[in-house]
């Protein structure tokens, strides 16, 4: 126990009871210690709840429900941009950035000179968002007969290590709500999914490995002709924008003359 402080406190009580006064040594709590105003810690010593304030970092992203301050951005692990419900942490925006401009893709689907300039604008960066060069994607189409005839369009993005699959059926009545894609008569979109793993994005792999995200809508056009005596088209042209929950921008499927495997075409 600090006997000097205890003695000072006792003297203060005696003087106060007799109408006197006493000066409290700085740092001993009371009216304004090291923690600020009031008490031993003081309300003036409270720190920000964000990572920039040195306190417990605030969780952010779709699943967390948290939002960052005006001077922060949501920093996701592995630059995932919150895909697959990844939770990030609020981080302070940088004050100054280098002038080099190799070009990076922000989680908002916009291009920035570098990661610092994206973070300065309030967004994280990623290799998986839609502003990347889509010409690097690999496309494939397969035909699958059954009670319904199926066409499956595959878009594999090796750089982002992810896969988009668009499922088209016939004869079908109507596409799900939110899917407004122009198609040949009797054919309709049934669903679209986003999954990790570009290597598994092939007609030989019927179902994605691991967790998938289902699209909430799509717009555009998918065109093909089924020749006389054929049950499936030989080639497909596609220009479709697919919306996935949690993604900063729609996924674009754009390609022409895609060969249809399994349709009886050479």
C-alpha positions as CSV (number, residue, x, y, z in Angstrom):
1,X,0.0,0.0,0.0
2,X,1.2,3.5,-0.8
3,X,1.3,5.0,2.8
4,X,2.1,8.5,1.5
5,X,-1.1,8.6,-0.6
6,X,-3.1,7.1,2.2
7,X,-1.8,9.8,4.6
8,X,-2.6,12.6,2.1
9,X,-6.2,11.2,1.7
10,X,-6.7,11.1,5.5
11,X,-5.4,14.6,5.9
12,X,-7.8,15.8,3.2
13,X,-10.7,14.2,4.9
14,X,-9.8,15.9,8.2
15,X,-9.4,19.3,6.6
16,X,-12.6,19.0,4.7
17,X,-14.5,18.2,7.8
18,X,-13.2,21.3,9.4
19,X,-14.0,23.5,6.4
20,X,-10.4,23.4,5.0
21,X,-9.1,22.3,1.6
22,X,-6.3,20.2,0.2
23,X,-4.6,19.8,-3.1
24,X,-4.6,16.3,-4.6
25,X,-1.3,15.2,-6.2
26,X,-1.5,14.8,-10.0
27,X,-2.0,11.2,-11.1
28,X,-3.7,10.0,-7.9
29,X,-7.2,9.7,-9.5
30,X,-10.0,12.0,-8.3
31,X,-10.8,14.9,-10.5
32,X,-8.4,14.2,-13.4
33,X,-5.8,11.5,-13.2
34,X,-3.9,9.8,-16.0
35,X,-7.1,8.4,-17.4
36,X,-8.9,11.7,-17.7
37,X,-11.8,13.2,-15.9
38,X,-13.5,11.4,-13.1
39,X,-12.4,8.4,-11.1
40,X,-9.2,6.4,-11.1
41,X,-9.5,5.6,-14.9
42,X,-11.6,8.7,-15.9
43,X,-13.9,9.0,-18.8
44,X,-11.2,11.0,-20.7
45,X,-9.1,7.9,-21.0
46,X,-11.6,5.9,-23.2
47,X,-10.2,4.7,-26.5
48,X,-11.9,4.3,-29.9
49,X,-13.6,1.0,-30.5
50,X,-12.0,0.9,-34.0
51,X,-8.6,-0.5,-34.9
52,X,-7.4,3.1,-35.6
53,X,-8.1,4.1,-32.0
54,X,-6.0,1.3,-30.6
55,X,-9.0,-0.5,-29.0
56,X,-10.7,-3.7,-29.9
57,X,-11.1,-3.8,-33.8
58,X,-14.6,-3.6,-35.1
59,X,-15.9,-6.5,-37.2
60,X,-17.3,-5.5,-40.6
61,X,-18.8,-7.2,-43.6
62,X,-22.2,-8.6,-44.6
63,X,-22.4,-11.3,-42.0
64,X,-21.0,-9.2,-39.1
65,X,-23.5,-6.4,-39.7
66,X,-20.8,-3.9,-38.6
67,X,-19.9,-0.7,-40.5
68,X,-16.7,1.3,-40.4
69,X,-16.2,5.0,-39.7
70,X,-15.8,7.7,-42.3
71,X,-12.0,7.6,-41.9
72,X,-11.7,3.8,-42.1
73,X,-12.2,0.9,-44.6
74,X,-13.1,-2.8,-44.1
75,X,-10.0,-4.9,-44.3
76,X,-10.9,-8.5,-45.3
77,X,-8.5,-11.5,-44.7
78,X,-6.8,-12.7,-47.9
79,X,-8.4,-9.8,-49.8
80,X,-11.6,-11.8,-50.1
81,X,-13.9,-8.7,-50.3
82,X,-16.4,-10.5,-48.0
83,X,-17.1,-13.3,-50.4
84,X,-18.5,-16.4,-48.7
85,X,-19.5,-14.3,-45.7
86,X,-15.9,-13.5,-44.7
87,X,-15.7,-11.1,-41.8
88,X,-13.2,-8.2,-42.0
89,X,-12.0,-5.6,-39.5
90,X,-12.1,-1.8,-39.7
91,X,-8.8,-0.3,-40.4
92,X,-7.6,3.4,-40.7
93,X,-7.4,4.8,-44.2
94,X,-3.8,5.7,-45.1
95,X,-3.0,9.4,-45.2
96,X,-0.5,9.3,-48.0
97,X,0.1,6.9,-50.9
98,X,2.9,6.2,-53.4
99,X,2.5,7.5,-56.9
100,X,3.2,4.1,-58.6
101,X,0.2,2.8,-60.6
102,X,0.4,-0.9,-61.4
103,X,-3.5,-1.1,-61.3
104,X,-5.5,-3.0,-58.7
105,X,-9.1,-4.0,-58.4
106,X,-11.2,-2.6,-55.5
107,X,-13.9,-4.5,-53.7
108,X,-16.4,-2.0,-55.3
109,X,-15.5,-3.2,-58.8
110,X,-13.5,-0.1,-59.6
111,X,-9.9,0.1,-60.7
112,X,-7.3,1.9,-58.5
113,X,-3.6,2.7,-59.0
114,X,-2.5,0.7,-56.0
115,X,-3.8,-0.9,-52.9
116,X,-3.1,2.2,-50.9
117,X,-5.2,4.5,-53.1
118,X,-8.1,2.0,-52.9
119,X,-7.9,1.9,-49.1
120,X,-7.6,5.7,-49.1
121,X,-11.0,5.7,-51.0
122,X,-12.5,3.4,-48.3
123,X,-12.3,0.0,-50.0
124,X,-10.2,-3.1,-49.8
125,X,-8.6,-4.8,-52.8
126,X,-8.9,-8.3,-54.3
127,X,-8.0,-10.4,-57.2
128,X,-11.5,-11.9,-57.4
129,X,-13.7,-8.9,-58.3
130,X,-15.4,-8.2,-61.6
131,X,-13.0,-5.4,-62.8
132,X,-10.3,-7.9,-63.6
133,X,-9.5,-8.8,-67.2
134,X,-12.3,-11.1,-68.1
135,X,-10.5,-12.3,-71.2
136,X,-8.4,-14.5,-68.8
137,X,-11.5,-16.6,-68.0
138,X,-11.9,-20.1,-69.5
139,X,-15.4,-21.0,-70.7
140,X,-17.1,-24.3,-71.4
141,X,-20.6,-25.5,-72.2
142,X,-22.0,-29.0,-71.7
143,X,-25.4,-30.6,-72.7
144,X,-27.1,-33.0,-70.2
145,X,-30.3,-34.8,-71.3
146,X,-33.0,-36.0,-68.9
147,X,-36.6,-35.2,-67.9
148,X,-35.4,-31.7,-68.7
149,X,-32.7,-30.9,-71.1
150,X,-29.9,-28.9,-69.5
151,X,-27.2,-26.6,-70.7
152,X,-24.5,-25.7,-68.2
153,X,-22.2,-22.7,-69.0
154,X,-18.9,-22.7,-67.0
155,X,-16.7,-19.7,-66.4
156,X,-13.4,-20.5,-64.7
157,X,-11.2,-17.6,-63.5
158,X,-7.8,-19.1,-62.6
159,X,-6.4,-15.8,-61.3
160,X,-9.2,-15.5,-58.8
161,X,-9.5,-19.3,-58.3
162,X,-13.3,-19.2,-58.6
163,X,-16.0,-20.7,-60.8
164,X,-19.4,-19.5,-62.1
165,X,-21.9,-21.9,-63.4
166,X,-25.1,-20.9,-65.2
167,X,-27.8,-23.6,-65.5
168,X,-30.4,-23.4,-68.4
169,X,-33.3,-25.9,-68.8
170,X,-35.9,-26.9,-71.3
171,X,-38.8,-27.2,-71.6
172,X,-39.3,-24.9,-68.7
173,X,-42.1,-22.4,-67.8
174,X,-40.4,-19.4,-66.4
175,X,-37.1,-18.3,-64.8
176,X,-36.9,-17.5,-61.1
177,X,-37.7,-14.0,-60.0
178,X,-34.9,-11.6,-60.7
179,X,-33.7,-13.5,-63.8
180,X,-34.4,-11.6,-66.9
181,X,-32.3,-13.3,-69.6
182,X,-33.3,-13.5,-73.3
183,X,-33.2,-17.1,-74.4
184,X,-34.5,-19.3,-77.3
185,X,-38.1,-20.4,-76.9
186,X,-38.8,-23.0,-74.2
187,X,-35.4,-22.5,-72.5
188,X,-35.2,-20.7,-69.2
189,X,-32.5,-20.0,-66.6
190,X,-32.9,-22.2,-63.5
191,X,-30.0,-21.0,-61.3
192,X,-26.5,-19.8,-61.2
193,X,-23.8,-20.4,-58.6
194,X,-20.4,-19.0,-57.6
195,X,-17.9,-21.3,-56.0
196,X,-14.2,-21.4,-55.1
197,X,-11.9,-23.6,-57.2
198,X,-11.3,-22.8,-60.9
199,X,-9.7,-26.3,-61.4
200,X,-13.1,-27.9,-60.7
201,X,-15.0,-25.6,-63.1
202,X,-15.3,-28.2,-66.0
203,X,-18.0,-30.3,-67.6
204,X,-16.3,-33.3,-66.0
205,X,-17.2,-32.0,-62.6
206,X,-21.0,-31.9,-62.3
207,X,-21.1,-30.1,-58.9
208,X,-18.8,-27.5,-57.4
209,X,-16.6,-28.7,-54.5
210,X,-17.3,-26.9,-51.2
211,X,-19.6,-24.0,-50.4
212,X,-21.5,-22.2,-53.1
213,X,-23.2,-18.8,-53.3
214,X,-26.5,-18.7,-55.3
215,X,-27.2,-15.8,-57.6
216,X,-30.1,-13.5,-56.9
217,X,-30.6,-12.3,-60.4
218,X,-29.3,-12.1,-64.0
219,X,-29.8,-10.0,-67.1
220,X,-28.6,-10.2,-70.7
221,X,-28.9,-12.7,-73.6
222,X,-27.9,-16.3,-74.3
223,X,-28.4,-17.3,-77.9
224,X,-28.1,-20.5,-79.9
225,X,-29.8,-22.6,-82.6
226,X,-30.7,-26.2,-82.4
227,X,-30.3,-27.6,-85.9
228,X,-32.6,-30.0,-87.7
229,X,-32.4,-33.5,-86.3
230,X,-30.4,-32.2,-83.3
231,X,-31.4,-32.2,-79.6
232,X,-28.9,-29.6,-78.5
233,X,-27.1,-26.6,-80.0
234,X,-23.6,-27.0,-81.3
235,X,-22.4,-23.5,-80.1
236,X,-23.6,-20.8,-77.7
237,X,-23.1,-17.0,-77.5
238,X,-23.5,-15.5,-74.1
239,X,-23.6,-11.9,-72.8
240,X,-25.1,-12.2,-69.3
241,X,-24.6,-10.2,-66.1
242,X,-25.1,-12.3,-62.9
243,X,-25.7,-10.8,-59.5
244,X,-24.4,-12.6,-56.4
245,X,-25.1,-11.5,-52.8
246,X,-22.1,-9.9,-51.1
247,X,-20.3,-9.3,-54.4
248,X,-19.3,-5.6,-55.1
249,X,-20.2,-5.9,-58.8
250,X,-22.1,-8.4,-61.1
251,X,-20.2,-11.2,-62.7
252,X,-20.1,-10.9,-66.5
253,X,-20.2,-13.9,-68.7
254,X,-19.3,-12.8,-72.2
255,X,-18.1,-15.1,-75.0
256,X,-19.2,-16.2,-78.4
257,X,-19.0,-19.5,-80.4
258,X,-18.6,-21.7,-77.3
259,X,-18.6,-25.3,-78.3
260,X,-21.3,-27.5,-76.6
261,X,-19.9,-30.8,-75.4
262,X,-22.2,-33.8,-75.3
263,X,-24.7,-32.4,-77.8
264,X,-23.7,-34.7,-80.7
265,X,-21.7,-32.0,-82.5
266,X,-18.2,-32.6,-83.9
